[in-house]
């Protein structure tokens, strides 16, 4: 299992990133202290990751508030999700694809295919393998879970467009980096890729969980 986020780890991570990468050093000094933390609630964060995927933060936040109103007040529990109609979901702003993913996640948690407490004891690869069994949950969604819910310190969401765009712009690349180029740059961030990712997101405010 990879390291989990703690205040002392965040301090160590920022020292490492500043020492190993001058561009990251400037970004950290501009943004300030890292506020990344493990927030638990794997079910909630899987649902939020699906909801936020391929949407702006502002658009996703508005839809999230409408979904919470079906709760009411929070993302509905698995059993409640399974009782909400497609019409209600569509009125909240969810696409057909995201409605299907919501139902699949709810079914997985209700049927104990995914056990929240067990996730915290799994390795990173085991978590990804476990949650990507669910229809509509891919690697990006699993990475968001690992960073924001489970607090794993060394996760690199290569498939995140905002992250890739930030790397292109901050590192002066002519085009979006491919997987190999991205990993070559990210090698300097290890074993704190999650913290580096958080700073890159802050450079554009492209993601805020």
Buried (B, 14 or more C-beta within 10 A) or exposed (E): EBBBBEEEBBEBBBEBBBEBBEBBBEBBEEBEEBEBEBBBBBBBBBBBBBBBBEBEBEEBEBBBEBBBEBEEEEBBBBEBBEEBEEEBBEEBBBEEEBBBBBBBBBBBBBEEBBBBEEBBEBEBEEBBEBBBEBEBBBEBBBBBBBBBBBBBBBBBBBBBEBBBBBBBEBBEBEEEBEEEBBBEBBEBBBEBBBBBBBBBBBBBEBBEB
